[in-house]
Amino acid sequence: MIFRLLLVALGVVALVGSLAIERPERFAIIWPTAVLIVLLAAGSIAAHAVPLHRVGLVCAIATLVCGFFLLSRAEVQIPLAGAVVVLQAVAITDAFVRAPTRRA
């Protein structure tokens, strides 16, 4: 869950940085967040692979791909940063849906 929350926070930082700052200066924010997104997504892939959580694993792989494209594609930073946030929201929702119910 910590990986997901950190990825959501980094996605929001990348999204706000892409929207608020003009093109040449935005790389000062986007590049470090994209590197952290790639690293945390790789850890999230490992966390979801054993035991297998299909939705979380697919979301983590897609987040890793978005992180790599954030590093290389300047034209599509806003949709990619938004995709990171949406993918992690899907993974968080799936975790709450499949979580066992607690008995009082």
C-alpha positions as CSV (number, residue, x, y, z in Angstrom):
1,M,0.0,0.0,0.0
2,I,2.9,2.4,0.7
3,F,4.2,1.9,-2.8
4,R,0.8,2.8,-4.2
5,L,0.4,5.9,-2.1
6,L,3.9,7.1,-2.9
7,L,3.2,6.5,-6.6
8,V,0.0,8.5,-6.4
9,A,1.9,11.4,-4.7
10,L,4.6,11.3,-7.3
11,G,2.0,11.2,-10.1
12,V,0.2,14.2,-8.6
13,V,3.6,16.1,-8.4
14,A,4.4,15.3,-12.0
15,L,0.9,16.3,-13.1
16,V,0.9,19.6,-11.3
17,G,4.5,20.3,-12.5
18,S,3.5,19.6,-16.1
19,L,0.5,21.9,-15.8
20,A,2.0,24.7,-13.8
21,I,5.5,25.1,-15.3
22,E,6.5,25.9,-18.9
23,R,8.3,23.4,-21.0
24,P,12.1,23.9,-20.4
25,E,11.8,24.4,-16.7
26,R,9.4,21.5,-16.0
27,F,12.1,18.9,-16.5
28,A,13.6,20.0,-13.2
29,I,10.5,18.5,-11.5
30,I,9.4,15.8,-14.0
31,W,12.7,14.0,-14.4
32,P,13.4,13.2,-10.7
33,T,9.7,12.2,-10.2
34,A,9.8,10.0,-13.3
35,V,13.0,8.3,-12.0
36,L,11.3,7.7,-8.6
37,I,8.1,6.4,-10.4
38,V,10.2,3.9,-12.3
39,L,12.0,2.7,-9.1
40,L,8.8,2.4,-7.1
41,A,6.9,0.8,-9.9
42,A,9.6,-1.9,-10.1
43,G,9.2,-2.5,-6.4
44,S,5.5,-2.6,-6.8
45,I,5.8,-5.2,-9.5
46,A,7.9,-7.4,-7.2
47,A,5.4,-7.0,-4.4
48,H,2.4,-8.0,-6.6
49,A,4.1,-10.9,-8.4
50,V,4.4,-13.1,-5.2
51,P,1.6,-13.7,-4.2
52,L,0.0,-12.9,-7.5
53,H,-2.4,-10.0,-7.5
54,R,-3.4,-9.6,-11.1
55,V,-4.9,-6.1,-11.1
56,G,-2.1,-4.7,-9.0
57,L,0.5,-6.3,-11.1
58,V,-1.0,-5.0,-14.4
59,C,-1.3,-1.5,-12.9
60,A,2.3,-1.7,-11.6
61,I,3.6,-2.7,-15.1
62,A,1.6,0.0,-16.8
63,T,2.9,2.5,-14.3
64,L,6.5,1.4,-15.0
65,V,5.9,2.0,-18.7
66,C,4.4,5.4,-18.0
67,G,7.4,6.2,-15.9
68,F,9.8,5.3,-18.8
69,F,7.8,7.4,-21.2
70,L,7.8,10.3,-18.8
71,L,11.6,10.2,-18.9
72,S,11.7,10.2,-22.7
73,R,8.6,12.0,-24.1
74,A,8.2,15.7,-23.5
75,E,5.1,16.0,-25.6
76,V,2.8,13.7,-23.6
77,Q,3.8,14.4,-20.0
78,I,0.3,15.5,-18.8
79,P,-1.6,12.4,-19.9
80,L,1.2,10.1,-18.6
81,A,1.3,11.7,-15.2
82,G,-2.5,11.5,-15.1
83,A,-2.3,7.8,-16.1
84,V,0.0,7.1,-13.2
85,V,-2.5,8.6,-10.8
86,V,-5.5,6.7,-12.3
87,L,-3.6,3.4,-12.5
88,Q,-2.7,3.6,-8.8
89,A,-6.3,4.6,-7.9
90,V,-7.5,1.4,-9.7
91,A,-4.9,-0.7,-7.8
92,I,-5.9,0.9,-4.4
93,T,-9.6,0.3,-5.1
94,D,-8.9,-3.3,-6.1
95,A,-6.9,-3.8,-2.8
96,F,-9.9,-2.6,-0.8
97,V,-12.4,-4.7,-2.7
98,R,-10.4,-8.0,-2.3
99,A,-9.4,-7.2,1.3
100,P,-11.0,-9.6,3.8
101,T,-13.8,-8.2,5.9
102,R,-13.0,-7.7,9.6
103,R,-15.2,-9.2,12.1
104,A,-16.0,-7.3,15.3
